[in-house]
Amino acid sequence: LSGTYTQAGTLTANNSVVNLGGSFTLADLGALNLTNTQLNHTGTLTNNAPGGLDIGSFGTEWRLVGGTILGGSVNGAGPLNVTGNSKVSGVTFDTDVQVANSSSLTIENGLTLNSTLALGTSSWGYLRWQGTQTLDGTGKVTFSNASSSLFPVSGTLTIESGIEVEGYGQLVGPWINRGTLRNTTTNTLTLSGSGWVNEGLIETTSTGDLSWTGAGTNNGVLALG
């Protein structure tokens, strides 16, 4: 599906791949009857339905494949798998998110994270921000390897007090941390770039390392194990 469309009936697919391209709302999709079918969100969803996007309600996995979600809540049985270069704008994640290897998710108009957002598995995954952004909520961002990163397209990211960033990888400035950056692994968490400020907690265990490069300022707590 591509362009701008409204599907008033039932879309039935069996042992297939359905690509949701173009610009659409959930109401535009009508009813979906999917069996053994991969559902790829490649276009732009205006997420204005009551209750938001329940990714567990389609009888198959909803995958964000270079697509965009505008507003609303993303919830239901996860995780939401993200591949390619995808984007969210003013979204609340109430379900877990897995950014696949060699893929990125870009934030615009803020992100509220009330779940776990994992970056990569065996290779890099990126969480990026476009313009001055806020990462808020009660959730956690996890790194899986040294190449996974939080880094800017432009502007400064503020990590609010309810957010935890855990694992090893890179945080590239400019950013402001009011939450918790924690490395409990045997590897290195790297703070790099310029213009970053810690106003919260940066913590490592006795087995984890912290590498501090670039021009940053610590106005919070450093607890190095």
C-alpha positions as CSV (number, residue, x, y, z in Angstrom):
1,L,0.0,0.0,0.0
2,S,1.3,3.5,-0.9
3,G,0.2,7.0,-1.4
4,T,-2.9,8.2,0.6
5,Y,-5.6,5.5,1.0
6,T,-8.6,4.4,3.0
7,Q,-9.4,0.7,3.1
8,A,-13.0,0.3,4.2
9,G,-13.3,-3.5,4.0
10,T,-11.1,-6.3,5.1
11,L,-7.5,-6.9,3.9
12,T,-6.7,-10.6,4.0
13,A,-3.2,-12.0,3.5
14,N,-1.8,-15.5,4.0
15,N,1.9,-16.4,3.9
16,S,2.6,-12.9,2.6
17,V,4.4,-9.6,3.3
18,V,2.2,-6.5,3.7
19,N,4.0,-3.1,3.4
20,L,2.1,-0.2,4.9
21,G,3.6,2.8,2.9
22,G,2.4,6.3,2.2
23,S,0.5,8.3,4.8
24,F,-2.3,6.7,6.8
25,T,-4.1,6.4,10.1
26,L,-5.2,3.2,11.8
27,A,-8.8,3.9,10.7
28,D,-7.6,4.0,7.1
29,L,-6.5,0.3,7.4
30,G,-10.0,-1.1,8.0
31,A,-9.9,-4.7,9.2
32,L,-6.8,-6.8,8.8
33,N,-7.0,-10.6,8.5
34,L,-3.4,-11.7,8.5
35,T,-2.1,-15.3,8.7
36,N,1.6,-16.1,8.7
37,T,2.2,-12.7,7.3
38,Q,4.9,-10.1,7.9
39,L,3.5,-6.6,8.5
40,N,6.0,-3.8,7.6
41,H,5.3,-0.2,8.5
42,T,7.3,1.7,5.9
43,G,5.2,4.9,5.6
44,T,4.0,7.6,7.9
45,L,1.3,6.7,10.5
46,T,-0.6,9.6,12.2
47,N,-1.3,7.7,15.4
48,N,-4.5,9.5,16.6
49,A,-6.7,6.5,17.3
50,P,-8.2,6.1,20.8
51,G,-5.8,3.9,22.8
52,G,-3.0,4.4,20.2
53,L,-1.3,1.7,18.3
54,D,-1.6,-1.7,19.9
55,I,1.0,-3.7,18.0
56,G,-0.2,-7.0,19.5
57,S,-3.7,-6.7,18.0
58,F,-3.0,-7.6,14.4
59,G,-2.4,-11.3,14.7
60,T,1.2,-10.8,13.5
61,E,4.3,-8.8,14.3
62,W,4.1,-5.1,13.5
63,R,7.6,-4.0,12.3
64,L,8.7,-0.4,11.9
65,V,10.9,-0.6,8.7
66,G,12.2,2.9,7.9
67,G,8.8,4.3,8.7
68,T,7.5,7.2,10.9
69,I,5.0,7.3,13.8
70,L,3.5,10.7,14.5
71,G,2.1,11.1,18.1
72,G,0.1,8.8,20.4
73,S,0.9,5.7,22.4
74,V,2.5,2.5,21.1
75,N,1.5,-0.3,23.3
76,G,0.4,-4.0,23.4
77,A,2.5,-7.2,23.3
78,G,5.9,-6.3,22.1
79,P,8.6,-5.8,21.3
80,L,8.2,-3.3,18.5
81,N,11.1,-4.3,16.1
82,V,12.7,-1.3,14.4
83,T,14.9,-1.7,11.3
84,G,16.3,0.7,8.8
85,N,16.3,4.4,9.6
86,S,12.9,5.0,11.4
87,K,11.5,8.0,13.2
88,V,9.1,8.8,16.0
89,S,7.6,12.3,16.7
90,G,5.9,13.1,20.0
91,V,5.4,9.4,20.7
92,T,4.9,7.5,24.0
93,F,6.3,3.9,24.1
94,D,4.3,1.7,26.5
95,T,5.8,-1.4,25.0
96,D,9.3,-2.7,24.6
97,V,11.3,-1.6,21.5
98,Q,14.2,-3.5,19.8
99,V,16.3,-1.4,17.4
100,A,17.8,-4.1,15.1
101,N,21.5,-4.4,14.2
102,S,22.7,-1.6,11.8
103,S,19.5,0.4,12.3
104,S,18.5,3.7,14.0
105,L,15.5,5.4,15.6
106,T,15.4,9.2,15.5
107,I,13.4,11.3,18.0
108,E,11.5,14.5,17.1
109,N,9.2,16.4,19.3
110,G,10.2,14.4,22.3
111,L,9.9,10.7,23.4
112,T,8.2,9.4,26.5
113,L,9.6,5.9,27.3
114,N,7.8,3.8,29.8
115,S,9.4,0.5,28.7
116,T,12.8,-0.9,27.6
117,L,14.4,0.4,24.4
118,A,17.3,-1.9,23.3
119,L,19.9,-0.8,20.8
120,G,21.3,-3.5,18.6
121,T,22.1,-7.1,19.6
122,S,25.3,-8.3,18.0
123,S,26.1,-5.0,16.2
124,W,25.3,-1.3,16.5
125,G,21.9,0.3,17.0
126,Y,21.5,4.0,17.3
127,L,19.0,6.3,19.1
128,R,19.3,9.7,17.5
129,W,17.7,13.1,18.1
130,Q,16.8,15.9,15.7
131,G,16.8,19.3,17.3
132,T,16.4,20.0,21.0
133,Q,14.6,17.0,22.5
134,T,13.5,15.4,25.8
135,L,13.7,11.7,26.7
136,D,11.2,11.4,29.5
137,G,9.2,8.7,31.3
138,T,10.0,5.8,33.6
139,G,11.8,3.5,31.1
140,K,15.3,2.2,30.2
141,V,17.6,2.4,27.2
142,T,20.0,-0.5,27.0
143,F,23.2,-0.9,25.0
144,S,24.4,-4.3,23.7
145,N,27.8,-3.5,22.4
146,A,30.5,-0.9,22.1
147,S,29.3,0.5,18.8
148,S,25.7,1.2,20.0
149,S,25.2,4.9,20.6
150,L,23.0,7.8,21.5
151,F,24.1,10.7,19.3
152,P,22.7,13.8,17.8
153,V,21.6,14.7,14.3
154,S,21.3,18.2,15.7
155,G,20.5,19.9,19.0
156,T,20.7,18.7,22.6
157,L,18.9,15.8,24.3
158,T,17.8,16.1,27.9
159,I,17.5,12.7,29.6
160,E,15.0,13.2,32.4
161,S,15.1,11.9,36.0
162,G,13.0,8.8,35.5
163,I,15.1,7.4,32.6
164,E,18.0,4.9,33.0
165,V,20.6,4.3,30.3
166,E,22.3,1.0,31.0
167,G,25.1,-1.1,29.5
168,Y,28.2,-0.2,27.4
169,G,28.3,1.9,24.3
170,Q,28.6,5.6,23.5
171,L,26.7,8.7,24.5
172,V,27.8,11.5,22.1
173,G,27.1,15.1,23.2
174,P,25.5,17.5,23.4
175,W,23.2,16.0,26.1
176,I,22.0,16.7,29.6
177,N,21.6,13.8,31.9
178,R,19.1,14.2,34.8
179,G,18.6,10.4,35.1
180,T,20.9,7.5,35.6
181,L,23.7,6.3,33.3
182,R,24.8,2.9,34.6
183,N,27.4,0.4,33.4
184,T,27.1,-3.0,35.1
185,T,29.1,-4.9,32.4
186,T,32.8,-5.8,32.1
187,N,33.1,-3.3,29.2
188,T,33.4,0.4,28.7
189,L,30.7,3.1,28.7
190,T,32.0,6.1,26.7
191,L,30.9,9.7,27.1
192,S,32.2,11.6,24.1
193,G,31.7,14.7,22.0
194,S,31.2,18.2,23.4
195,G,28.6,20.1,25.4
196,W,27.4,17.3,27.6
197,V,26.4,17.9,31.2
198,N,25.7,15.4,34.0
199,E,23.1,16.6,36.5
200,G,22.1,13.1,37.6
201,L,23.9,9.9,38.4
202,I,26.7,8.2,36.4
203,E,27.5,4.8,38.0
204,T,29.8,1.9,37.2
205,T,30.2,-1.4,39.1
206,S,33.6,-2.8,40.1
207,T,33.8,-4.6,36.7
208,G,32.6,-1.8,34.4
209,D,34.7,1.1,33.0
210,L,33.9,4.7,32.1
211,S,35.7,6.6,29.4
212,W,35.3,10.3,29.5
213,T,36.4,12.1,26.4
214,G,35.6,15.5,24.8
215,A,34.4,18.6,26.7
216,G,31.8,17.7,29.3
217,T,30.7,19.0,32.8
218,N,29.8,17.0,35.8
219,N,27.3,18.8,38.2
220,G,25.8,15.5,39.5
221,V,27.1,12.3,41.1
222,L,29.9,10.1,39.8
223,A,29.8,6.7,41.5
224,L,32.7,4.7,40.1
225,G,33.0,1.1,41.4
